Amino acid sequence: MSFSVFLCKALNRLFPLPRHPFNLHNQDKLTYAEWQYDMGRRTVEFFLEAADEREMFGGKRVLDIGCGAGGKTLYYASRGAAIVYGIETVEYYKEEAEQLARQKCLEDRFRFVTGDAADMPFVDGFFDTIIMNDAMEHVDMPLQVLNECYRVLRPGGRVYINFPPYYHPYGAHLSDAIGIPWVHKAFGQETLIQCYKDLVKDLPDGQRRINFRIGRTEQGREYFSYINGMTIDRFEDLLKYIPLQVEYYRLVPLRKPLGVLVKSRTLREYFVKMVVCIMEKGDA
């Protein structure tokens, strides 16, 4: 074991883990889908300064990009949507999503689609509303995904995006096992990969977690394939290259007293809890 891995694991003992759905599932408290459903209301609240639930969902055909196990997708369906499609690259989430749909009696208003949001199997102008909650930081080709959103959105439809930026305290997306805030600033990727693998390997779902978060380049080098390093600056730059019109944009600080730090282009990357953006497709 390298010294950096030893140090990371030693420091990690000092920090309690945040509440995480993977761990809740292992503790038989909530499935991932159930946890997502419970979090649905909090997701919608980020947009309520500029929209209401009826505007977002009422009688609408909705797309949820990066739906995971479909819990939030089903929450959106429960808010009056005509039908909600969830698109997800991880195929094994489909069974869990459809099971929860049956439990919530929402099967007729929910469809799980296994696919890539950069190349979606929908016709032009199919959706009234698109939601990307905690997805922008995960997609491999964010510009292509946003352009696909434009294509499948009807004129006058809206895209609702919110995500934690990469330098959020837990922006490394390893907090199911590593509770150190800003750990990806303190340690390199090679150290974090080895530390994460050591910490989860003996869990019941350890290998699944490793496969979920870690991939390999064509040269065989391991890397965190689950995230794309989406910063606030990078997201704002992407907005210049898509035909959607920004209707609402907000940076939510980690805590209200830290709001002044959001005004700094450097510090905001570390002290923003959520980037919130609503975009609209102009009328044809």
C-alpha positions in Angstrom: 0.0 0.0 0.0 1.4 3.4 -1.0 1.7 6.1 1.7 -0.9 8.3 0.0 -3.5 5.4 0.1 -2.6 4.8 3.7 -3.0 8.5 4.5 -6.3 8.8 2.7 -7.8 5.8 4.5 -6.4 7.0 7.9 -8.0 10.5 7.4 -11.2 8.9 6.2 -11.7 7.4 9.7 -12.1 11.0 11.0 -15.1 11.8 8.8 -18.5 10.3 9.1 -20.1 9.2 5.8 -23.0 11.3 4.5 -26.3 9.6 4.0 -26.0 7.6 0.8 -28.5 5.4 -1.0 -26.0 2.5 -1.7 -25.4 2.2 2.1 -29.1 2.6 2.9 -29.8 -0.3 0.5 -27.2 -2.5 2.2 -28.7 -1.7 5.6 -32.2 -2.8 4.3 -33.5 0.7 5.0 -34.4 1.9 1.5 -33.8 0.6 -2.0 -32.1 3.0 -4.4 -35.4 3.6 -6.2 -37.2 4.4 -2.9 -34.5 6.8 -1.9 -34.8 8.6 -5.2 -38.6 8.8 -4.9 -38.2 10.4 -1.5 -35.7 12.9 -2.9 -38.0 13.9 -5.8 -39.6 16.8 -3.9 -36.2 18.3 -3.1 -35.2 18.1 -6.7 -38.3 20.0 -7.8 -37.9 22.6 -5.1 -34.8 24.0 -6.8 -36.9 25.2 -9.7 -39.9 26.6 -7.9 -38.6 30.2 -7.9 -39.2 30.2 -11.6 -41.8 27.5 -12.3 -44.5 25.6 -10.5 -45.3 21.9 -10.6 -48.2 22.3 -12.9 -46.1 24.1 -15.4 -43.4 21.4 -15.2 -45.6 18.3 -15.1 -49.3 18.9 -15.5 -50.5 16.8 -18.4 -47.0 16.8 -19.9 -44.9 14.3 -21.6 -41.7 14.3 -19.6 -38.2 13.0 -20.0 -35.9 12.2 -17.1 -32.3 12.0 -18.2 -30.0 9.8 -16.1 -32.9 8.3 -14.2 -31.0 5.7 -12.3 -33.5 3.3 -10.6 -36.4 5.6 -11.7 -37.4 6.8 -8.3 -37.4 10.5 -9.1 -39.0 9.7 -12.5 -41.9 8.1 -10.7 -42.2 11.1 -8.4 -42.5 13.3 -11.5 -45.2 11.0 -12.8 -47.1 11.3 -9.4 -47.2 15.1 -9.9 -49.7 15.0 -12.8 -47.6 14.2 -15.8 -49.3 12.4 -18.7 -46.3 10.1 -19.0 -42.7 10.1 -17.9 -39.8 8.4 -19.7 -36.6 7.7 -17.8 -33.5 7.1 -19.9 -30.5 5.4 -18.3 -27.4 3.6 -19.5 -27.3 1.1 -16.6 -29.7 -1.7 -17.6 -30.0 -3.5 -14.3 -31.9 -0.5 -12.8 -34.9 -1.3 -15.0 -36.2 -4.1 -12.8 -36.0 -2.0 -9.6 -37.7 0.9 -11.4 -40.5 -1.1 -12.7 -41.1 -2.8 -9.3 -41.5 0.6 -7.7 -43.8 1.7 -10.5 -46.1 -1.2 -9.6 -45.9 -0.3 -5.9 -46.9 3.3 -6.7 -49.6 2.2 -9.2 -47.8 4.3 -11.9 -47.0 1.7 -14.5 -49.3 3.3 -17.1 -47.4 6.6 -16.8 -43.8 5.4 -16.7 -41.4 4.0 -19.3 -37.8 2.9 -18.6 -35.6 3.2 -21.6 -32.0 1.8 -21.7 -30.0 4.1 -23.8 -27.5 7.0 -24.3 -28.8 10.5 -23.8 -26.4 11.7 -26.5 -28.3 9.6 -29.1 -31.9 9.1 -27.9 -34.5 6.9 -29.6 -37.2 9.6 -29.7 -38.6 11.6 -32.6 -38.1 15.3 -32.9 -40.3 17.5 -30.6 -41.5 14.5 -28.6 -41.3 16.0 -25.0 -42.8 19.0 -23.3 -40.4 18.9 -20.3 -36.9 17.4 -19.8 -35.3 17.1 -16.4 -31.6 16.5 -15.9 -31.2 16.2 -12.1 -27.7 15.2 -11.0 -26.9 14.0 -14.6 -24.9 16.8 -16.2 -21.8 15.8 -14.2 -22.1 12.2 -15.4 -22.8 12.2 -19.1 -19.8 11.4 -21.4 -20.7 13.9 -24.1 -22.5 16.8 -22.4 -22.7 19.1 -25.5 -24.2 16.3 -27.6 -26.7 15.6 -24.8 -27.8 19.2 -24.7 -28.2 19.3 -28.4 -30.3 16.1 -28.2 -32.4 17.8 -25.6 -33.1 20.5 -28.1 -34.0 18.1 -30.8 -36.5 16.0 -28.8 -38.1 19.0 -27.0 -41.2 20.6 -28.6 -41.1 24.3 -29.3 -41.9 26.2 -26.1 -40.8 23.2 -24.0 -38.3 23.5 -21.2 -35.2 21.8 -19.9 -34.7 21.8 -16.1 -31.1 21.2 -15.1 -29.5 21.0 -11.6 -26.2 19.4 -10.6 -23.4 19.8 -8.0 -20.2 21.2 -9.6 -17.1 19.1 -9.6 -15.4 20.9 -6.8 -18.4 20.6 -4.5 -17.2 19.0 -1.2 -18.4 15.6 -2.4 -18.0 16.3 -6.1 -15.8 13.2 -6.4 -19.0 11.1 -6.0 -17.2 8.7 -3.6 -19.1 9.6 -0.4 -20.6 6.1 -0.1 -17.1 5.1 1.1 -15.0 8.2 1.5 -16.3 11.0 3.7 -13.5 13.5 3.4 -14.7 16.8 1.9 -12.9 17.9 -1.2 -10.9 14.7 -1.2 -10.3 15.0 -4.9 -8.3 18.1 -4.3 -6.2 16.5 -1.6 -5.4 13.2 -3.4 -4.8 12.2 -7.0 -7.1 9.9 -9.0 -4.8 6.8 -8.7 -4.8 7.1 -4.9 -8.6 7.6 -4.8 -9.2 4.6 -7.0 -7.1 2.3 -4.9 -8.6 3.7 -1.6 -12.2 3.4 -2.9 -11.6 -0.2 -4.1 -10.1 -1.2 -0.7 -13.0 0.3 1.2 -15.8 -1.3 -0.8 -14.4 -4.6 -2.0 -15.8 -6.6 0.9 -19.3 -5.1 0.8 -22.1 -7.2 -0.6 -22.3 -5.0 -3.6 -18.6 -4.0 -3.6 -17.8 -5.3 -7.1 -20.9 -3.6 -8.6 -19.8 -0.3 -7.0 -16.3 -0.6 -8.5 -17.6 -1.5 -11.9 -20.2 1.4 -11.7 -17.6 4.1 -10.9 -14.3 2.9 -12.5 -13.6 2.2 -16.1 -10.5 1.7 -18.2 -9.0 3.7 -21.1 -8.1 2.0 -24.3 -4.6 1.8 -22.9 -5.8 0.0 -19.9 -5.5 2.8 -17.3 -8.2 2.9 -14.7 -10.1 6.2 -14.2 -13.4 7.4 -12.7 -15.7 7.0 -15.7 -18.8 7.8 -13.7 -18.1 11.6 -13.6 -16.9 14.1 -16.3 -15.4 16.8 -14.0 -18.2 19.3 -14.8 -17.3 22.7 -13.3 -19.4 25.8 -13.3 -17.1 27.5 -15.8 -17.3 24.5 -18.2 -21.1 24.4 -17.9 -21.5 28.1 -18.6 -19.2 27.7 -21.6 -21.4 24.9 -23.0 -24.4 27.1 -22.8 -22.8 29.3 -25.5 -23.0 26.5 -28.1 -26.5 25.3 -27.8 -29.7 26.8 -29.3 -31.7 26.7 -26.1 -32.5 30.0 -24.4 -31.6 30.4 -20.7 -34.7 31.5 -18.8 -33.4 31.1 -15.3 -29.9 30.6 -13.8 -28.9 30.4 -10.1 -25.9 29.2 -8.1 -27.1 27.8 -4.7 -24.4 28.2 -2.0 -23.5 25.4 0.4 -24.9 27.5 3.2 -26.6 30.9 3.1 -23.8 32.7 4.9 -21.4 31.5 2.2 -23.5 33.2 -0.5 -20.9 36.0 -0.9 -18.3 33.5 -2.0 -20.5 32.5 -5.0 -19.6 35.9 -6.5 -16.0 34.9 -6.9 -15.3 33.0 -10.1 -12.7 30.9 -8.3 -14.3 30.3 -4.9 -17.7 29.6 -6.3 -16.5 26.3 -7.7 -15.9 25.1 -4.1 -18.8 26.6 -2.3 -21.8 26.1 -4.6 -24.1 23.3 -3.6 -26.1 23.3 -6.8 -26.1 24.8 -10.3 -29.7 25.4 -11.3 -30.7 26.2 -14.9 -33.9 26.4 -16.9 -33.8 26.6 -20.6 -36.5 27.0 -23.2 -36.8 26.0 -26.9 -38.1 28.9 -28.9 -41.2 28.6 -31.0 -40.7 27.3 -34.5 
